[in-house]
């Protein structure tokens, strides 16, 4: 962090209500870099584990945050909460490639099945 740069204290709430990665972040940190840290520090005992930055979305003030923007550009500031911690929600969704592969496998199984009716 650069000298005099504003720091934002954040924590992230995942699907089961657990808070992770409680720390100070520079306002110039990109959302993608925050997500990289989340992937690296994700609790391994959870049922759903993101494999990459693209597997998760961050929600703040009812909006999904874009990977290319900084925390300052997302208007994440302390404003009304002097000395407070901002909680963001993390939504994990598997990448689309794995979903498409699963769907194709199901379709192949259905196409290979045979049914006969003898009257």
C-alpha positions as CSV (number, residue, x, y, z in Angstrom):
1,X,0.0,0.0,0.0
2,X,1.2,3.5,-0.8
3,X,1.7,6.0,2.0
4,X,-1.4,7.9,2.9
5,X,-3.6,5.6,0.9
6,X,-7.0,4.9,2.4
7,X,-7.5,1.5,3.9
8,X,-10.9,-0.3,4.0
9,X,-11.6,-3.0,6.6
10,X,-13.5,-5.8,4.9
11,X,-14.8,-9.2,5.8
12,X,-16.6,-11.6,3.5
13,X,-19.6,-13.8,4.4
14,X,-20.0,-17.0,2.5
15,X,-23.1,-19.2,1.8
16,X,-23.2,-20.8,5.3
17,X,-22.8,-17.6,7.3
18,X,-19.1,-18.0,8.0
19,X,-17.0,-14.8,7.8
20,X,-13.6,-15.2,6.0
21,X,-10.6,-13.0,5.1
22,X,-11.2,-10.2,7.6
23,X,-8.5,-7.7,6.9
24,X,-7.6,-4.2,5.7
25,X,-7.5,-3.6,2.0
26,X,-6.1,-0.6,0.1
27,X,-8.8,1.4,-1.7
28,X,-6.7,0.9,-4.9
29,X,-7.0,-2.9,-4.7
30,X,-9.0,-4.4,-7.6
31,X,-12.0,-6.7,-7.0
32,X,-10.1,-9.4,-9.0
33,X,-7.2,-9.2,-6.5
34,X,-9.6,-9.5,-3.6
35,X,-11.2,-12.5,-5.2
36,X,-7.7,-14.1,-5.7
37,X,-7.1,-13.8,-2.0
38,X,-10.5,-15.3,-1.2
39,X,-9.7,-18.3,-3.4
40,X,-6.3,-18.7,-1.7
41,X,-7.7,-18.5,1.8
42,X,-11.0,-20.3,1.3
43,X,-11.8,-22.8,4.1
44,X,-11.1,-26.3,2.6
45,X,-13.7,-28.0,4.9
46,X,-16.6,-26.4,3.0
47,X,-18.9,-28.3,0.6
48,X,-18.6,-25.6,-2.1
49,X,-15.0,-24.4,-2.9
50,X,-14.3,-21.9,-5.8
51,X,-11.5,-23.0,-8.1
52,X,-10.9,-19.6,-9.7
53,X,-11.8,-15.9,-9.5
54,X,-14.5,-16.5,-12.1
55,X,-16.4,-19.0,-9.9
56,X,-17.4,-16.3,-7.4
57,X,-19.2,-12.9,-7.3
58,X,-18.9,-10.3,-4.6
59,X,-22.0,-8.3,-3.5
60,X,-21.8,-4.9,-1.8
61,X,-24.8,-2.7,-1.3
62,X,-27.0,-4.9,-3.5
63,X,-24.7,-4.8,-6.5
64,X,-22.3,-7.3,-8.0
65,X,-18.8,-5.9,-8.2
66,X,-16.8,-6.0,-11.4
67,X,-13.4,-7.6,-11.4
68,X,-11.7,-4.7,-13.3
69,X,-12.8,-2.0,-10.8
70,X,-10.9,-1.0,-7.7
71,X,-12.6,-0.9,-4.3
72,X,-12.6,3.0,-4.5
73,X,-14.3,2.9,-7.9
74,X,-17.0,0.6,-6.4
75,X,-17.6,3.4,-3.9
76,X,-16.7,1.2,-1.0
77,X,-15.8,3.7,1.7
78,X,-16.3,4.0,5.4
79,X,-18.6,7.0,5.1
80,X,-21.2,6.4,7.8
81,X,-19.2,3.7,9.6
82,X,-16.1,5.3,11.2
83,X,-14.0,2.5,12.5
84,X,-16.5,-0.1,11.2
85,X,-16.0,-3.2,9.2
86,X,-17.8,-3.7,5.9
87,X,-19.2,-7.1,5.2
88,X,-19.6,-8.3,1.6
89,X,-21.4,-11.4,0.5
90,X,-19.7,-14.0,-1.7
91,X,-21.7,-16.1,-4.1
92,X,-20.0,-19.1,-5.5
93,X,-21.2,-20.6,-8.8
94,X,-19.3,-23.2,-10.8
95,X,-17.8,-22.2,-14.1
96,X,-20.1,-22.5,-17.1
97,X,-17.7,-24.9,-18.9
98,X,-18.2,-27.6,-16.2
99,X,-22.0,-27.1,-16.3
100,X,-22.0,-27.6,-20.1
101,X,-19.9,-30.7,-19.9
102,X,-22.3,-32.2,-17.3
103,X,-25.3,-31.4,-19.5
104,X,-23.7,-33.0,-22.5
105,X,-22.9,-36.1,-20.5
106,X,-26.6,-36.3,-19.4
107,X,-27.8,-35.9,-23.0
108,X,-25.5,-38.7,-24.2
109,X,-26.8,-41.0,-21.5
110,X,-30.4,-40.2,-22.5
111,X,-29.6,-40.7,-26.2
112,X,-27.9,-44.1,-25.6
113,X,-30.8,-45.5,-23.6
114,X,-33.2,-47.8,-25.3
115,X,-36.7,-48.7,-24.4
116,X,-38.9,-51.4,-25.9
117,X,-42.5,-52.2,-25.5
118,X,-43.8,-55.6,-26.4
119,X,-47.6,-55.9,-26.7
